[in-house]
Amino acid sequence: MADACTSEDDGAFVEVLRTQPGCIHIVITGALATPGASALQAAMLEALMAKPSRIHLDLTGLTDATPVGVAALATCITLARELTDGVGISVGGPPGRRALLRMMADR
């Protein structure tokens, strides 16, 4: 891990990791609500400024996501749509899967 940047807001923990050249991982743990959604979008904008070829969103530690959190995920994917190698998403348990399905249903 080359570097990391973290932000914790009201139960959501957002961590930005550079694990390999050209790829930035954004790890979200806890409940993704309004403050965490803002932290997630800020992390995505910061990651995009580094001009990676790929961004990976790790939702395996997500415990819940409000509609605001789901909207933030959708915004992040929209912001990253022009990346050469796109966006990857990992989901673990039911909260991550539900958030991903809600995001896709809202599109």
Short mmCIF file of the C-alpha atoms (twelve columns), coordinates in Angstrom:
data_MODEL
# 
_entry.id   MODEL 
# 
loop_
_atom_site.group_PDB 
_atom_site.id 
_atom_site.type_symbol 
_atom_site.label_atom_id 
_atom_site.label_alt_id 
_atom_site.label_comp_id 
_atom_site.label_asym_id 
_atom_site.label_seq_id 
_atom_site.Cartn_x 
_atom_site.Cartn_y 
_atom_site.Cartn_z 
_atom_site.pdbx_PDB_model_num 
ATOM 1   C CA . MET A 1   0.000   0.000  0.000   1 
ATOM 2   C CA . ALA A 2   1.677   3.154  -1.194  1 
ATOM 3   C CA . ASP A 3   -0.489  5.606  0.716   1 
ATOM 4   C CA . ALA A 4   -3.829  5.872  2.429   1 
ATOM 5   C CA . CYS A 5   -6.270  8.623  3.300   1 
ATOM 6   C CA . THR A 6   -9.080  8.032  5.753   1 
ATOM 7   C CA . SER A 7   -12.252 9.810  6.807   1 
ATOM 8   C CA . GLU A 8   -14.753 8.763  9.454   1 
ATOM 9   C CA . ASP A 9   -18.184 10.368 9.741   1 
ATOM 10  C CA . ASP A 10  -21.110 9.148  11.856  1 
ATOM 11  C CA . GLY A 11  -20.496 5.435  11.475  1 
ATOM 12  C CA . ALA A 12  -19.072 5.375  7.943   1 
ATOM 13  C CA . PHE A 13  -15.364 4.929  7.465   1 
ATOM 14  C CA . VAL A 14  -13.994 5.756  4.007   1 
ATOM 15  C CA . GLU A 15  -10.417 4.801  3.204   1 
ATOM 16  C CA . VAL A 16  -8.535  5.515  -0.021  1 
ATOM 17  C CA . LEU A 17  -5.720  3.088  -0.806  1 
ATOM 18  C CA . ARG A 18  -3.223  2.970  -3.634  1 
ATOM 19  C CA . THR A 19  -2.503  -0.731 -3.782  1 
ATOM 20  C CA . GLN A 20  -1.036  -0.993 -7.268  1 
ATOM 21  C CA . PRO A 21  -0.020  1.374  -10.073 1 
ATOM 22  C CA . GLY A 22  -3.007  2.865  -11.866 1 
ATOM 23  C CA . CYS A 23  -5.619  1.507  -9.444  1 
ATOM 24  C CA . ILE A 24  -7.097  3.221  -6.421  1 
ATOM 25  C CA . HIS A 25  -9.233  1.319  -3.922  1 
ATOM 26  C CA . ILE A 26  -11.902 3.126  -1.927  1 
ATOM 27  C CA . VAL A 27  -13.009 1.050  1.047   1 
ATOM 28  C CA . ILE A 28  -16.305 1.897  2.753   1 
ATOM 29  C CA . THR A 29  -17.125 0.330  6.117   1 
ATOM 30  C CA . GLY A 30  -20.003 0.956  8.498   1 
ATOM 31  C CA . ALA A 31  -23.288 2.698  7.711   1 
ATOM 32  C CA . LEU A 32  -23.252 4.970  4.668   1 
ATOM 33  C CA . ALA A 33  -25.570 7.896  5.465   1 
ATOM 34  C CA . THR A 34  -25.391 11.647 4.776   1 
ATOM 35  C CA . PRO A 35  -21.988 12.478 6.356   1 
ATOM 36  C CA . GLY A 36  -20.386 9.293  5.036   1 
ATOM 37  C CA . ALA A 37  -21.849 9.957  1.594   1 
ATOM 38  C CA . SER A 38  -20.096 13.330 1.543   1 
ATOM 39  C CA . ALA A 39  -16.838 11.680 2.607   1 
ATOM 40  C CA . LEU A 40  -17.248 9.057  -0.129  1 
ATOM 41  C CA . GLN A 41  -17.785 11.670 -2.834  1 
ATOM 42  C CA . ALA A 42  -14.796 13.677 -1.578  1 
ATOM 43  C CA . ALA A 43  -12.677 10.506 -1.638  1 
ATOM 44  C CA . MET A 44  -13.793 9.765  -5.207  1 
ATOM 45  C CA . LEU A 45  -12.938 13.278 -6.376  1 
ATOM 46  C CA . GLU A 46  -9.535  13.024 -4.682  1 
ATOM 47  C CA . ALA A 47  -8.923  9.652  -6.325  1 
ATOM 48  C CA . LEU A 48  -9.896  10.960 -9.763  1 
ATOM 49  C CA . MET A 49  -7.430  13.841 -9.419  1 
ATOM 50  C CA . ALA A 50  -4.651  11.223 -9.302  1 
ATOM 51  C CA . LYS A 51  -5.676  10.118 -12.834 1 
ATOM 52  C CA . PRO A 52  -5.900  6.363  -12.193 1 
ATOM 53  C CA . SER A 53  -6.901  3.950  -14.931 1 
ATOM 54  C CA . ARG A 54  -9.240  2.115  -12.532 1 
ATOM 55  C CA . ILE A 55  -11.042 2.726  -9.243  1 
ATOM 56  C CA . HIS A 56  -12.314 -0.115 -7.115  1 
ATOM 57  C CA . LEU A 57  -15.130 0.456  -4.598  1 
ATOM 58  C CA . ASP A 58  -15.004 -2.067 -1.761  1 
ATOM 59  C CA . LEU A 59  -18.393 -2.396 -0.048  1 
ATOM 60  C CA . THR A 60  -17.590 -5.631 1.813   1 
ATOM 61  C CA . GLY A 61  -17.598 -3.817 5.165   1 
ATOM 62  C CA . LEU A 62  -20.812 -1.881 4.550   1 
ATOM 63  C CA . THR A 63  -23.393 -2.430 7.288   1 
ATOM 64  C CA . ASP A 64  -26.193 -0.199 5.932   1 
ATOM 65  C CA . ALA A 65  -26.826 2.472  3.313   1 
ATOM 66  C CA . THR A 66  -29.500 5.146  3.372   1 
ATOM 67  C CA . PRO A 67  -30.963 6.542  0.123   1 
ATOM 68  C CA . VAL A 68  -28.416 9.377  0.385   1 
ATOM 69  C CA . GLY A 69  -25.594 6.833  0.662   1 
ATOM 70  C CA . VAL A 70  -26.927 4.886  -2.329  1 
ATOM 71  C CA . ALA A 71  -27.128 8.123  -4.340  1 
ATOM 72  C CA . ALA A 72  -23.505 8.872  -3.424  1 
ATOM 73  C CA . LEU A 73  -22.456 5.467  -4.769  1 
ATOM 74  C CA . ALA A 74  -24.287 6.199  -8.032  1 
ATOM 75  C CA . THR A 75  -22.607 9.607  -8.282  1 
ATOM 76  C CA . CYS A 76  -19.191 8.023  -7.758  1 
ATOM 77  C CA . ILE A 77  -19.761 5.542  -10.551 1 
ATOM 78  C CA . THR A 78  -20.970 8.312  -12.851 1 
ATOM 79  C CA . LEU A 79  -17.906 10.432 -12.057 1 
ATOM 80  C CA . ALA A 80  -15.591 7.532  -12.885 1 
ATOM 81  C CA . ARG A 81  -17.266 6.355  -16.085 1 
ATOM 82  C CA . GLU A 82  -14.492 7.731  -18.311 1 
ATOM 83  C CA . LEU A 83  -11.672 5.767  -16.664 1 
ATOM 84  C CA . THR A 84  -9.718  3.541  -19.047 1 
ATOM 85  C CA . ASP A 85  -10.252 0.376  -16.996 1 
ATOM 86  C CA . GLY A 86  -13.511 1.442  -15.368 1 
ATOM 87  C CA . VAL A 87  -14.857 0.905  -11.899 1 
ATOM 88  C CA . GLY A 88  -14.857 -2.345 -9.946  1 
ATOM 89  C CA . ILE A 89  -17.231 -3.029 -7.068  1 
ATOM 90  C CA . SER A 90  -16.867 -5.673 -4.357  1 
ATOM 91  C CA . VAL A 91  -19.807 -6.513 -2.135  1 
ATOM 92  C CA . GLY A 92  -19.781 -8.834 0.851   1 
ATOM 93  C CA . GLY A 93  -22.943 -9.451 2.798   1 
ATOM 94  C CA . PRO A 94  -26.525 -8.361 2.349   1 
ATOM 95  C CA . PRO A 95  -26.005 -4.620 3.109   1 
ATOM 96  C CA . GLY A 96  -23.554 -4.176 0.255   1 
ATOM 97  C CA . ARG A 97  -25.695 -6.186 -2.143  1 
ATOM 98  C CA . ARG A 98  -28.822 -4.229 -1.175  1 
ATOM 99  C CA . ALA A 99  -27.034 -0.900 -1.687  1 
ATOM 100 C CA . LEU A 100 -25.798 -1.987 -5.104  1 
ATOM 101 C CA . LEU A 101 -29.226 -3.269 -6.157  1 
ATOM 102 C CA . ARG A 102 -30.948 -0.078 -4.941  1 
ATOM 103 C CA . MET A 103 -28.417 2.009  -6.842  1 
ATOM 104 C CA . MET A 104 -29.030 0.050  -10.026 1 
ATOM 105 C CA . ALA A 105 -32.822 0.208  -9.597  1 
ATOM 106 C CA . ASP A 106 -32.684 4.000  -9.226  1 
ATOM 107 C CA . ARG A 107 -30.812 4.481  -12.506 1 
# 
